[in-house]
Amino acid sequence: MVANLLRGEVRPAVVLGAFPTATYLRLAGGDVLAVLTRDAVRLPLGLSLSTDSTDDPLDRWAGPILVGASCVQRAARTVRLSRVVSVSAPRNVRPERRAVAQARVRLSGLGPPDPGLRLLDVLADGPGEAEAVVARLIGLGPGLTPSGDDALAGFLVGAWSFGLAADRLRAAVLEAAPTGTTELSAALLRCASRGESIPQVSGLVRALSEHADLHPRVDDALSELGRVGHTSGVALAAGVVAAAQAAAGTGWTRA
């Protein structure tokens, strides 16, 4: 997706947010792209640079921005696309029940997610309340990626990985996101609906599907994901674990 945006026609871009590690851009036409330093979280809609934020903080870049023809141009700076890295989570894996139970216990030690995330337990039981849960979670919380959206994104990626038949939930999220949350978060939810996410989420998916003897990796994967952002990592983890619980239970059918 990112490669297609970069290789397309040259378009002007508007800055949605700028930080030392990341600049978020909206291209003409509504597509969203993140320019990321090497020490940033590797977002599925991001273009990663070879420089660190300490050496080249992105919030100090200035001037109009153009994206296309395999590069991002800002004033005298030009960043060119060199290679494409897969951002898809593992597919067709099965959660291990004891790993899921362990993850639910460990989640509480990462810090309490937004109270609205308790609605994820409803999702874990089955897709019947999908629209109501989406309506309650979409846009819930502050920031460019509200915690409610992160939880939904985690569940969508987990559904992709664990083979849940989540078309109804996916459709509800995609319908609500354009007007229900921020532009960046809506773009990340679209990525999640395709099974695309950050490496830390993929790491948790793998840990939840490993043999019981490897369950210490669940703790490591949860800790690593929990360090992402202020609330994003915990909320993403809650969503992934809820999807794993659903796949290990009987409330959902498998795609």
VEXZARO-489519 format. One record per residue (C-alpha): residue in one letter; x, y, z. Coordinates in steps of 0.05 Angstrom, whole numbers, padded with zeros to 5 digits. Layout:
BEGIN
R   type        X        Y        Z
R      a        X        Y        Z
...
//
This chain:
BEGIN
R   type        X        Y        Z
R      m    00000    00000    00000
R      v    00055    00049    00020
R      a    00096    00030   -00041
R      n    00036    00044   -00086
R      l    00026    00113   -00055
R      l    00099    00131   -00064
R      r    00104    00104   -00135
R      g    00042    00141   -00158
R      e    00035    00210   -00186
R      v    00065    00268   -00147
R      r    00015    00298   -00099
R      p    00018    00353   -00046
R      a    00011    00332    00026
R      v   -00014    00364    00090
R      v    00018    00351    00158
R      l   -00031    00318    00206
R      g    00021    00315    00262
R      a    00096    00323    00271
R      f    00140    00292    00325
R      p    00214    00278    00330
R      t    00204    00206    00308
R      a    00146    00213    00259
R      t    00110    00261    00212
R      y    00040    00241    00191
R      l    00016    00264    00122
R      r   -00051    00268    00087
R      l   -00042    00265    00012
R      a   -00089    00297   -00038
R      g   -00145    00246   -00044
R      g   -00145    00228    00029
R      d   -00091    00175    00034
R      v   -00048    00177    00097
R      l    00027    00165    00100
R      a    00076    00166    00158
R      v    00150    00185    00151
R      l    00187    00150    00207
R      t    00257    00154    00236
R      r    00296    00090    00248
R      d    00278    00090    00322
R      a    00203    00100    00311
R      v    00150    00045    00316
R      r    00146    00014    00247
R      l    00074    00031    00227
R      p    00043   -00008    00169
R      l    00031    00058    00131
R      g    00101    00085    00144
R      l    00163    00101    00104
R      s    00223    00087    00149
R      l    00286    00130    00144
R      s    00357    00109    00157
R      t    00367    00165    00209
R      d    00350    00169    00283
R      s    00306    00222    00314
R      t    00365    00248    00355
R      d    00404    00263    00292
R      d    00347    00286    00247
R      p    00283    00302    00286
R      l    00225    00303    00238
R      d    00187    00358    00274
R      r    00240    00406    00251
R      w    00229    00394    00177
R      a    00199    00454    00143
R      g    00169    00473    00076
R      p    00115    00446    00030
R      i    00113    00371    00019
R      l    00105    00330   -00044
R      v    00095    00254   -00047
R      g    00102    00211   -00109
R      a    00150    00186   -00162
R      s    00180    00140   -00109
R      c    00200    00196   -00062
R      v    00179    00246   -00009
R      q    00203    00318   -00021
R      r    00203    00373    00031
R      a    00240    00437    00013
R      a    00311    00416   -00001
R      r    00302    00346    00029
R      t    00285    00285   -00014
R      v    00273    00215    00014
R      r    00271    00159   -00038
R      l    00238    00090   -00034
R      s    00291    00036   -00032
R      r    00256   -00028   -00010
R      v    00188   -00053    00013
R      v    00181   -00092    00079
R      s    00120   -00136    00093
R      v    00075   -00110    00148
R      s    00025   -00168    00148
R      a    00013   -00207    00212
R      p    00020   -00283    00212
R      r   -00038   -00319    00178
R      n   -00074   -00384    00194
R      v   -00046   -00395    00264
R      r   -00084   -00423    00324
R      p   -00080   -00395    00394
R      e   -00059   -00441    00450
R      r   -00110   -00438    00506
R      r   -00061   -00435    00564
R      a   -00022   -00380    00529
R      v   -00087   -00340    00522
R      a   -00105   -00350    00595
R      q   -00035   -00328    00616
R      a   -00040   -00266    00571
R      r   -00106   -00244    00601
R      v   -00075   -00246    00671
R      r   -00012   -00210    00649
R      l   -00050   -00155    00614
R      s   -00073   -00127    00680
R      g    00000   -00114    00698
R      l    00012   -00070    00638
R      g   -00034   -00015    00665
R      p   -00109   -00008    00660
R      p   -00135    00004    00590
R      d   -00195    00050    00581
R      p   -00256    00022    00617
R      g   -00292    00018    00550
R      l   -00245   -00038    00530
R      r   -00285   -00085    00574
R      l   -00332   -00087    00514
R      l   -00280   -00131    00481
R      d   -00304   -00187    00525
R      v   -00370   -00182    00487
R      l   -00332   -00190    00422
R      a   -00294   -00250    00448
R      d   -00361   -00285    00460
R      g   -00386   -00275    00389
R      p   -00400   -00225    00332
R      g   -00472   -00211    00350
R      e   -00457   -00143    00383
R      a   -00406   -00120    00332
R      e   -00440   -00056    00311
R      a   -00456   -00035    00383
R      v   -00384   -00048    00405
R      v   -00355   -00009    00347
R      a   -00401    00049    00362
R      r   -00377    00051    00434
R      l   -00303    00042    00419
R      i   -00290    00082    00356
R      g   -00254    00146    00374
R      l   -00254    00130    00448
R      g   -00196    00165    00483
R      p   -00149    00223    00467
R      g   -00093    00228    00417
R      l   -00081    00214    00343
R      t   -00096    00140    00356
R      p   -00149    00134    00410
R      s   -00146    00073    00454
R      g   -00214    00048    00431
R      d   -00189    00047    00359
R      d   -00125    00012    00379
R      a   -00166   -00042    00413
R      l   -00208   -00052    00351
R      a   -00146   -00054    00308
R      g   -00115   -00107    00352
R      f   -00178   -00149    00347
R      l   -00181   -00142    00272
R      v   -00109   -00164    00264
R      g   -00121   -00221    00312
R      a   -00183   -00242    00272
R      w   -00140   -00242    00209
R      s   -00086   -00284    00241
R      f   -00130   -00333    00279
R      g   -00180   -00343    00222
R      l   -00242   -00313    00253
R      a   -00301   -00298    00207
R      a   -00302   -00224    00225
R      d   -00332   -00194    00162
R      r   -00389   -00161    00201
R      l   -00342   -00128    00250
R      r   -00294   -00107    00196
R      a   -00350   -00075    00156
R      a   -00375   -00038    00217
R      v   -00306   -00010    00232
R      l   -00293    00012    00161
R      e   -00361    00046    00158
R      a   -00352    00083    00224
R      a   -00278    00102    00219
R      p   -00280    00159    00167
R      t   -00324    00203    00210
R      g   -00316    00172    00279
R      t   -00242    00182    00293
R      t   -00178    00217    00270
R      e   -00152    00211    00199
R      l   -00089    00175    00222
R      s   -00128    00125    00265
R      a   -00178    00112    00209
R      a   -00121    00096    00162
R      l   -00090    00049    00213
R      l   -00157    00014    00222
R      r   -00160    00003    00147
R      c   -00091   -00028    00152
R      a   -00114   -00073    00209
R      s   -00174   -00096    00168
R      r   -00123   -00124    00118
R      g   -00082   -00158    00172
R      e   -00028   -00104    00172
R      s    00002   -00079    00237
R      i    00066   -00064    00275
R      p    00119   -00118    00288
R      q    00102   -00119    00363
R      v    00031   -00141    00347
R      s    00057   -00197    00302
R      g    00103   -00218    00358
R      l    00045   -00225    00406
R      v    00005   -00265    00355
R      r    00063   -00314    00347
R      a    00073   -00320    00423
R      l   -00001   -00336    00434
R      s    00002   -00392    00383
R      e    00065   -00426    00408
R      h    00072   -00490    00448
R      a    00058   -00486    00523
R      d    00132   -00496    00540
R      l    00146   -00429    00506
R      h    00096   -00388    00546
R      p    00150   -00343    00576
R      r    00151   -00311    00508
R      v    00079   -00287    00520
R      d    00104   -00243    00577
R      d    00161   -00216    00534
R      a    00114   -00202    00475
R      l    00063   -00167    00520
R      s    00117   -00125    00553
R      e    00146   -00104    00486
R      l    00078   -00085    00457
R      g    00059   -00050    00522
R      r    00116   -00002    00513
R      v    00087    00025    00448
R      g    00058    00095    00458
R      h    00022    00119    00520
R      t   -00039    00074    00514
R      s   -00035    00044    00444
R      g    00006   -00017    00462
R      v   -00039   -00040    00519
R      a   -00102   -00028    00478
R      l   -00073   -00065    00418
R      a   -00054   -00123    00463
R      a   -00124   -00125    00493
R      g   -00153   -00130    00423
R      v   -00106   -00186    00401
R      v   -00118   -00226    00464
R      a   -00193   -00218    00457
R      a   -00188   -00246    00386
R      a   -00145   -00303    00411
R      q   -00196   -00318    00465
R      a   -00251   -00318    00412
R      a   -00212   -00365    00367
R      a   -00197   -00412    00426
R      g   -00271   -00411    00447
R      t   -00334   -00428    00410
R      g   -00371   -00362    00401
R      w   -00342   -00347    00332
R      t   -00338   -00389    00269
R      r   -00273   -00395    00231
R      a   -00265   -00365    00162
//
